[in-house]
Amino acid sequence: IAWKTAVWFWMTSSGAGWQTAHSAINGYGAGKGFGETIRPINGSIECGGGNPGAVQSRIDRHRRFCDMLGVSYGDNLGC
């Protein structure tokens, strides 16, 4: 149930943002990239300078996983 809920949120919820996290990471529209995935998930708390430590922690983990997978970080890492 938890996995299905996570996928549903990723694909359908815009949360505090204007697009879903799936749309943001896949580049459908302006503001694409990893940083824009933060906005629908926790943007009202973390984006706009509200909690820079949390945002940096997400960015650091993103970079670590990209390094492990041998893929590019992409553009726009912060929200």
Biopython code that builds the backbone (N, CA, C, O; Angstrom):
import numpy as np
from Bio.PDB.StructureBuilder import StructureBuilder

atoms = [
    (1, "ILE", "N", (0.829, -1.186, 0.000)),
    (1, "ILE", "CA", (0.000, 0.000, 0.000)),
    (1, "ILE", "C", (0.874, 1.251, 0.000)),
    (1, "ILE", "O", (0.564, 2.226, -0.685)),
    (2, "ALA", "N", (1.970, 1.225, 0.770)),
    (2, "ALA", "CA", (2.854, 2.397, 0.830)),
    (2, "ALA", "C", (3.466, 2.687, -0.537)),
    (2, "ALA", "O", (3.524, 3.843, -0.956)),
    (3, "TRP", "N", (3.922, 1.650, -1.233)),
    (3, "TRP", "CA", (4.520, 1.830, -2.552)),
    (3, "TRP", "C", (3.497, 2.418, -3.523)),
    (3, "TRP", "O", (3.807, 3.357, -4.256)),
    (4, "LYS", "N", (2.296, 1.876, -3.533)),
    (4, "LYS", "CA", (1.248, 2.385, -4.423)),
    (4, "LYS", "C", (0.915, 3.839, -4.108)),
    (4, "LYS", "O", (0.697, 4.639, -5.018)),
    (5, "THR", "N", (0.875, 4.176, -2.838)),
    (5, "THR", "CA", (0.596, 5.552, -2.432)),
    (5, "THR", "C", (1.692, 6.492, -2.911)),
    (5, "THR", "O", (1.408, 7.584, -3.403)),
    (6, "ALA", "N", (2.942, 6.070, -2.769)),
    (6, "ALA", "CA", (4.070, 6.896, -3.213)),
    (6, "ALA", "C", (4.022, 7.125, -4.719)),
    (6, "ALA", "O", (4.214, 8.249, -5.182)),
    (7, "VAL", "N", (3.769, 6.079, -5.478)),
    (7, "VAL", "CA", (3.693, 6.217, -6.941)),
    (7, "VAL", "C", (2.509, 7.106, -7.324)),
    (7, "VAL", "O", (2.628, 7.955, -8.207)),
    (8, "TRP", "N", (1.377, 6.911, -6.664)),
    (8, "TRP", "CA", (0.210, 7.749, -6.948)),
    (8, "TRP", "C", (0.541, 9.220, -6.707)),
    (8, "TRP", "O", (0.239, 10.063, -7.551)),
    (9, "PHE", "N", (1.160, 9.541, -5.562)),
    (9, "PHE", "CA", (1.510, 10.928, -5.257)),
    (9, "PHE", "C", (2.474, 11.476, -6.303)),
    (9, "PHE", "O", (2.280, 12.587, -6.796)),
    (10, "TRP", "N", (3.515, 10.709, -6.650)),
    (10, "TRP", "CA", (4.523, 11.126, -7.625)),
    (10, "TRP", "C", (3.875, 11.467, -8.963)),
    (10, "TRP", "O", (4.265, 12.433, -9.619)),
    (11, "MET", "N", (2.894, 10.680, -9.363)),
    (11, "MET", "CA", (2.287, 10.843, -10.682)),
    (11, "MET", "C", (1.122, 11.842, -10.718)),
    (11, "MET", "O", (0.835, 12.403, -11.775)),
    (12, "THR", "N", (0.451, 12.072, -9.589)),
    (12, "THR", "CA", (-0.794, 12.846, -9.662)),
    (12, "THR", "C", (-0.844, 14.111, -8.820)),
    (12, "THR", "O", (-1.634, 15.006, -9.124)),
    (13, "SER", "N", (-0.037, 14.219, -7.781)),
    (13, "SER", "CA", (-0.180, 15.351, -6.866)),
    (13, "SER", "C", (0.797, 16.469, -7.175)),
    (13, "SER", "O", (1.984, 16.227, -7.393)),
    (14, "SER", "N", (0.296, 17.683, -7.192)),
    (14, "SER", "CA", (1.173, 18.834, -7.373)),
    (14, "SER", "C", (1.533, 19.468, -6.031)),
    (14, "SER", "O", (2.380, 20.360, -5.981)),
    (15, "GLY", "N", (0.908, 19.027, -4.955)),
    (15, "GLY", "CA", (1.230, 19.536, -3.618)),
    (15, "GLY", "C", (1.294, 21.050, -3.595)),
    (15, "GLY", "O", (0.350, 21.728, -3.998)),
    (16, "ALA", "N", (2.432, 21.584, -3.113)),
    (16, "ALA", "CA", (2.617, 23.034, -3.048)),
    (16, "ALA", "C", (3.084, 23.618, -4.375)),
    (16, "ALA", "O", (3.210, 24.836, -4.506)),
    (17, "GLY", "N", (3.340, 22.769, -5.351)),
    (17, "GLY", "CA", (3.828, 23.228, -6.654)),
    (17, "GLY", "C", (2.710, 23.367, -7.664)),
    (17, "GLY", "O", (1.529, 23.308, -7.322)),
    (18, "TRP", "N", (3.096, 23.550, -8.904)),
    (18, "TRP", "CA", (2.113, 23.704, -9.968)),
    (18, "TRP", "C", (2.131, 22.529, -10.935)),
    (18, "TRP", "O", (1.326, 22.464, -11.865)),
    (19, "GLN", "N", (3.066, 21.594, -10.706)),
    (19, "GLN", "CA", (3.137, 20.399, -11.547)),
    (19, "GLN", "C", (3.492, 19.210, -10.668)),
    (19, "GLN", "O", (3.978, 19.377, -9.549)),
    (20, "THR", "N", (3.247, 18.008, -11.180)),
    (20, "THR", "CA", (3.597, 16.820, -10.410)),
    (20, "THR", "C", (5.115, 16.638, -10.395)),
    (20, "THR", "O", (5.821, 17.175, -11.249)),
    (21, "ALA", "N", (5.603, 15.886, -9.428)),
    (21, "ALA", "CA", (7.038, 15.593, -9.365)),
    (21, "ALA", "C", (7.480, 14.850, -10.624)),
    (21, "ALA", "O", (8.580, 15.083, -11.124)),
    (22, "HIS", "N", (6.641, 13.965, -11.138)),
    (22, "HIS", "CA", (6.954, 13.238, -12.367)),
    (22, "HIS", "C", (7.142, 14.202, -13.538)),
    (22, "HIS", "O", (8.100, 14.074, -14.301)),
    (23, "SER", "N", (6.243, 15.152, -13.680)),
    (23, "SER", "CA", (6.367, 16.137, -14.750)),
    (23, "SER", "C", (7.618, 16.987, -14.579)),
    (23, "SER", "O", (8.294, 17.304, -15.558)),
    (24, "ALA", "N", (7.928, 17.356, -13.349)),
    (24, "ALA", "CA", (9.096, 18.197, -13.085)),
    (24, "ALA", "C", (10.394, 17.493, -13.456)),
    (24, "ALA", "O", (11.256, 18.093, -14.098)),
    (25, "ILE", "N", (10.546, 16.247, -13.068)),
    (25, "ILE", "CA", (11.800, 15.539, -13.321)),
    (25, "ILE", "C", (11.948, 15.180, -14.800)),
    (25, "ILE", "O", (13.064, 15.069, -15.306)),
    (26, "ASN", "N", (10.825, 15.000, -15.486)),
    (26, "ASN", "CA", (10.879, 14.647, -16.903)),
    (26, "ASN", "C", (10.922, 15.846, -17.825)),
    (26, "ASN", "O", (11.039, 15.683, -19.040)),
    (27, "GLY", "N", (10.832, 17.037, -17.282)),
    (27, "GLY", "CA", (10.999, 18.238, -18.078)),
    (27, "GLY", "C", (9.792, 18.673, -18.856)),
    (27, "GLY", "O", (9.934, 19.322, -19.893)),
    (28, "TYR", "N", (8.595, 18.335, -18.391)),
    (28, "TYR", "CA", (7.384, 18.796, -19.052)),
    (28, "TYR", "C", (7.048, 20.185, -18.543)),
    (28, "TYR", "O", (6.301, 20.324, -17.574)),
    (29, "GLY", "N", (7.581, 21.203, -19.171)),
    (29, "GLY", "CA", (7.267, 22.561, -18.760)),
    (29, "GLY", "C", (8.467, 23.272, -18.169)),
    (29, "GLY", "O", (9.553, 22.703, -18.055)),
    (30, "ALA", "N", (8.259, 24.508, -17.798)),
    (30, "ALA", "CA", (9.331, 25.332, -17.238)),
    (30, "ALA", "C", (9.693, 24.855, -15.843)),
    (30, "ALA", "O", (8.886, 24.205, -15.178)),
    (31, "GLY", "N", (10.899, 25.173, -15.397)),
    (31, "GLY", "CA", (11.329, 24.816, -14.060)),
    (31, "GLY", "C", (11.623, 23.350, -13.885)),
    (31, "GLY", "O", (11.506, 22.819, -12.781)),
    (32, "LYS", "N", (12.002, 22.690, -14.952)),
    (32, "LYS", "CA", (12.212, 21.249, -14.879)),
    (32, "LYS", "C", (13.477, 20.902, -14.095)),
    (32, "LYS", "O", (14.334, 21.755, -13.864)),
    (33, "GLY", "N", (13.574, 19.669, -13.701)),
    (33, "GLY", "CA", (14.761, 19.172, -13.034)),
    (33, "GLY", "C", (14.478, 18.685, -11.631)),
    (33, "GLY", "O", (13.361, 18.800, -11.127)),
    (34, "PHE", "N", (15.515, 18.135, -11.004)),
    (34, "PHE", "CA", (15.365, 17.561, -9.673)),
    (34, "PHE", "C", (14.822, 18.567, -8.665)),
    (34, "PHE", "O", (13.962, 18.223, -7.855)),
    (35, "GLY", "N", (15.303, 19.783, -8.704)),
    (35, "GLY", "CA", (14.867, 20.791, -7.741)),
    (35, "GLY", "C", (13.374, 21.003, -7.728)),
    (35, "GLY", "O", (12.791, 21.249, -6.672)),
    (36, "GLU", "N", (12.753, 20.913, -8.872)),
    (36, "GLU", "CA", (11.301, 21.109, -8.931)),
    (36, "GLU", "C", (10.526, 19.921, -8.397)),
    (36, "GLU", "O", (9.324, 20.037, -8.159)),
    (37, "THR", "N", (11.180, 18.771, -8.198)),
    (37, "THR", "CA", (10.475, 17.648, -7.570)),
    (37, "THR", "C", (10.282, 17.913, -6.082)),
    (37, "THR", "O", (9.394, 17.329, -5.462)),
    (38, "ILE", "N", (11.104, 18.788, -5.501)),
    (38, "ILE", "CA", (10.973, 19.128, -4.084)),
    (38, "ILE", "C", (9.688, 19.919, -3.841)),
    (38, "ILE", "O", (9.021, 19.743, -2.822)),
    (39, "ARG", "N", (9.355, 20.788, -4.788)),
    (39, "ARG", "CA", (8.210, 21.693, -4.600)),
    (39, "ARG", "C", (6.899, 20.944, -4.351)),
    (39, "ARG", "O", (6.219, 21.274, -3.379)),
    (40, "PRO", "N", (6.496, 19.956, -5.165)),
    (40, "PRO", "CA", (5.240, 19.273, -4.860)),
    (40, "PRO", "C", (5.320, 18.386, -3.615)),
    (40, "PRO", "O", (4.298, 18.125, -2.981)),
    (41, "ILE", "N", (6.502, 17.929, -3.264)),
    (41, "ILE", "CA", (6.640, 17.035, -2.110)),
    (41, "ILE", "C", (6.626, 17.810, -0.801)),
    (41, "ILE", "O", (5.869, 17.472, 0.109)),
    (42, "ASN", "N", (7.460, 18.850, -0.694)),
    (42, "ASN", "CA", (7.596, 19.575, 0.566)),
    (42, "ASN", "C", (7.878, 21.055, 0.343)),
    (42, "ASN", "O", (8.472, 21.714, 1.197)),
    (43, "GLY", "N", (7.457, 21.570, -0.792)),
    (43, "GLY", "CA", (7.808, 22.925, -1.190)),
    (43, "GLY", "C", (7.353, 24.027, -0.274)),
    (43, "GLY", "O", (8.060, 25.021, -0.104)),
    (44, "SER", "N", (6.182, 23.875, 0.325)),
    (44, "SER", "CA", (5.697, 24.939, 1.193)),
    (44, "SER", "C", (6.564, 25.091, 2.438)),
    (44, "SER", "O", (6.562, 26.149, 3.068)),
    (45, "ILE", "N", (7.301, 24.048, 2.797)),
    (45, "ILE", "CA", (8.181, 24.087, 3.964)),
    (45, "ILE", "C", (9.624, 24.386, 3.562)),
    (45, "ILE", "O", (10.316, 25.131, 4.255)),
    (46, "GLU", "N", (10.086, 23.809, 2.445)),
    (46, "GLU", "CA", (11.505, 23.854, 2.102)),
    (46, "GLU", "C", (11.885, 24.882, 1.041)),
    (46, "GLU", "O", (12.988, 25.427, 1.090)),
    (47, "CYS", "N", (11.013, 25.157, 0.098)),
    (47, "CYS", "CA", (11.380, 26.060, -0.992)),
    (47, "CYS", "C", (11.235, 27.518, -0.564)),
    (47, "CYS", "O", (10.509, 27.829, 0.380)),
    (48, "GLY", "N", (11.919, 28.389, -1.255)),
    (48, "GLY", "CA", (11.862, 29.811, -0.933)),
    (48, "GLY", "C", (12.687, 30.174, 0.286)),
    (48, "GLY", "O", (12.435, 31.196, 0.924)),
    (49, "GLY", "N", (13.677, 29.343, 0.619)),
    (49, "GLY", "CA", (14.562, 29.640, 1.740)),
    (49, "GLY", "C", (14.046, 29.220, 3.096)),
    (49, "GLY", "O", (14.663, 29.537, 4.113)),
    (50, "GLY", "N", (12.918, 28.506, 3.139)),
    (50, "GLY", "CA", (12.334, 28.123, 4.408)),
    (50, "GLY", "C", (13.164, 27.153, 5.226)),
    (50, "GLY", "O", (13.194, 27.246, 6.453)),
    (51, "ASN", "N", (13.836, 26.224, 4.566)),
    (51, "ASN", "CA", (14.639, 25.237, 5.269)),
    (51, "ASN", "C", (15.792, 24.808, 4.360)),
    (51, "ASN", "O", (15.769, 23.707, 3.810)),
    (52, "PRO", "N", (16.796, 25.667, 4.199)),
    (52, "PRO", "CA", (17.882, 25.373, 3.254)),
    (52, "PRO", "C", (18.653, 24.098, 3.587)),
    (52, "PRO", "O", (19.173, 23.445, 2.682)),
    (53, "GLY", "N", (18.738, 23.732, 4.860)),
    (53, "GLY", "CA", (19.436, 22.507, 5.233)),
    (53, "GLY", "C", (18.754, 21.264, 4.687)),
    (53, "GLY", "O", (19.418, 20.336, 4.226)),
    (54, "ALA", "N", (17.427, 21.247, 4.739)),
    (54, "ALA", "CA", (16.667, 20.113, 4.212)),
    (54, "ALA", "C", (16.810, 20.022, 2.698)),
    (54, "ALA", "O", (16.972, 18.932, 2.148)),
    (55, "VAL", "N", (16.750, 21.164, 2.030)),
    (55, "VAL", "CA", (16.918, 21.173, 0.571)),
    (55, "VAL", "C", (18.307, 20.672, 0.194)),
    (55, "VAL", "O", (18.452, 19.861, -0.721)),
    (56, "GLN", "N", (19.325, 21.155, 0.897)),
    (56, "GLN", "CA", (20.690, 20.723, 0.591)),
    (56, "GLN", "C", (20.866, 19.228, 0.849)),
    (56, "GLN", "O", (21.583, 18.550, 0.113)),
    (57, "SER", "N", (20.224, 18.721, 1.876)),
    (57, "SER", "CA", (20.284, 17.288, 2.165)),
    (57, "SER", "C", (19.679, 16.481, 1.025)),
    (57, "SER", "O", (20.237, 15.456, 0.631)),
    (58, "ARG", "N", (18.544, 16.928, 0.490)),
    (58, "ARG", "CA", (17.925, 16.244, -0.656)),
    (58, "ARG", "C", (18.853, 16.288, -1.873)),
    (58, "ARG", "O", (19.016, 15.292, -2.577)),
    (59, "ILE", "N", (19.456, 17.450, -2.107)),
    (59, "ILE", "CA", (20.371, 17.596, -3.245)),
    (59, "ILE", "C", (21.581, 16.676, -3.080)),
    (59, "ILE", "O", (22.002, 16.027, -4.038)),
    (60, "ASP", "N", (22.138, 16.618, -1.878)),
    (60, "ASP", "CA", (23.290, 15.751, -1.619)),
    (60, "ASP", "C", (22.954, 14.286, -1.864)),
    (60, "ASP", "O", (23.744, 13.555, -2.461)),
    (61, "ARG", "N", (21.778, 13.857, -1.402)),
    (61, "ARG", "CA", (21.361, 12.461, -1.638)),
    (61, "ARG", "C", (21.139, 12.204, -3.120)),
    (61, "ARG", "O", (21.501, 11.140, -3.623)),
    (62, "HIS", "N", (20.550, 13.160, -3.824)),
    (62, "HIS", "CA", (20.350, 13.025, -5.267)),
    (62, "HIS", "C", (21.696, 12.836, -5.972)),
    (62, "HIS", "O", (21.843, 11.953, -6.817)),
    (63, "ARG", "N", (22.659, 13.660, -5.625)),
    (63, "ARG", "CA", (23.991, 13.551, -6.227)),
    (63, "ARG", "C", (24.630, 12.205, -5.926)),
    (63, "ARG", "O", (25.235, 11.585, -6.801)),
    (64, "ARG", "N", (24.493, 11.751, -4.667)),
    (64, "ARG", "CA", (25.076, 10.464, -4.285)),
    (64, "ARG", "C", (24.478, 9.326, -5.115)),
    (64, "ARG", "O", (25.217, 8.475, -5.611)),
    (65, "PHE", "N", (23.161, 9.299, -5.274)),
    (65, "PHE", "CA", (22.526, 8.246, -6.066)),
    (65, "PHE", "C", (22.892, 8.354, -7.539)),
    (65, "PHE", "O", (23.100, 7.337, -8.201)),
    (66, "CYS", "N", (22.972, 9.576, -8.061)),
    (66, "CYS", "CA", (23.389, 9.749, -9.459)),
    (66, "CYS", "C", (24.806, 9.237, -9.666)),
    (66, "CYS", "O", (25.093, 8.593, -10.676)),
    (67, "ASP", "N", (25.702, 9.520, -8.707)),
    (67, "ASP", "CA", (27.073, 9.016, -8.798)),
    (67, "ASP", "C", (27.094, 7.489, -8.788)),
    (67, "ASP", "O", (27.837, 6.873, -9.551)),
    (68, "MET", "N", (26.288, 6.885, -7.934)),
    (68, "MET", "CA", (26.239, 5.421, -7.866)),
    (68, "MET", "C", (25.729, 4.819, -9.172)),
    (68, "MET", "O", (26.174, 3.748, -9.586)),
    (69, "LEU", "N", (24.802, 5.509, -9.808)),
    (69, "LEU", "CA", (24.218, 5.007, -11.063)),
    (69, "LEU", "C", (24.998, 5.454, -12.294)),
    (69, "LEU", "O", (24.745, 4.969, -13.397)),
    (70, "GLY", "N", (25.940, 6.370, -12.116)),
    (70, "GLY", "CA", (26.730, 6.864, -13.231)),
    (70, "GLY", "C", (25.956, 7.736, -14.192)),
    (70, "GLY", "O", (26.193, 7.697, -15.399)),
    (71, "VAL", "N", (25.026, 8.529, -13.665)),
    (71, "VAL", "CA", (24.219, 9.407, -14.511)),
    (71, "VAL", "C", (24.432, 10.865, -14.101)),
    (71, "VAL", "O", (24.924, 11.147, -13.009)),
    (72, "SER", "N", (24.065, 11.759, -14.966)),
    (72, "SER", "CA", (24.196, 13.200, -14.727)),
    (72, "SER", "C", (23.236, 13.672, -13.648)),
    (72, "SER", "O", (22.144, 13.125, -13.491)),
    (73, "TYR", "N", (23.652, 14.693, -12.904)),
    (73, "TYR", "CA", (22.781, 15.298, -11.900)),
    (73, "TYR", "C", (21.622, 16.031, -12.536)),
    (73, "TYR", "O", (20.553, 16.147, -11.936)),
    (74, "GLY", "N", (21.821, 16.524, -13.738)),
    (74, "GLY", "CA", (20.808, 17.337, -14.393)),
    (74, "GLY", "C", (20.926, 18.783, -13.953)),
    (74, "GLY", "O", (21.782, 19.131, -13.140)),
    (75, "ASP", "N", (20.072, 19.607, -14.490)),
    (75, "ASP", "CA", (20.051, 21.020, -14.164)),
    (75, "ASP", "C", (19.047, 21.286, -13.057)),
    (75, "ASP", "O", (18.249, 20.418, -12.705)),
    (76, "ASN", "N", (19.093, 22.488, -12.514)),
    (76, "ASN", "CA", (18.090, 22.950, -11.560)),
    (76, "ASN", "C", (17.965, 22.011, -10.364)),
    (76, "ASN", "O", (16.932, 21.366, -10.183)),
    (77, "LEU", "N", (19.008, 21.935, -9.554)),
    (77, "LEU", "CA", (18.993, 21.013, -8.413)),
    (77, "LEU", "C", (18.240, 21.545, -7.212)),
    (77, "LEU", "O", (17.794, 20.753, -6.382)),
    (78, "GLY", "N", (18.079, 22.839, -7.086)),
    (78, "GLY", "CA", (17.358, 23.412, -5.943)),
    (78, "GLY", "C", (16.025, 23.987, -6.346)),
    (78, "GLY", "O", (15.794, 24.300, -7.514)),
    (79, "CYS", "N", (15.138, 24.125, -5.358)),
    (79, "CYS", "CA", (13.817, 24.659, -5.674)),
    (79, "CYS", "C", (13.766, 26.154, -5.435)),
    (79, "CYS", "O", (12.726, 26.778, -5.649)),
]
sb = StructureBuilder()
sb.init_structure("model")
sb.init_model(0)
sb.init_chain("A")
sb.init_seg("    ")
for serial, (resi, resn, name, xyz) in enumerate(atoms, 1):
    if name == "N":
        sb.init_residue(resn, " ", resi, " ")
    sb.init_atom(name, np.array(xyz, "f"), 0.0, 1.0, " ", f" {name:<3s}", serial, name[0])
structure = sb.get_structure()
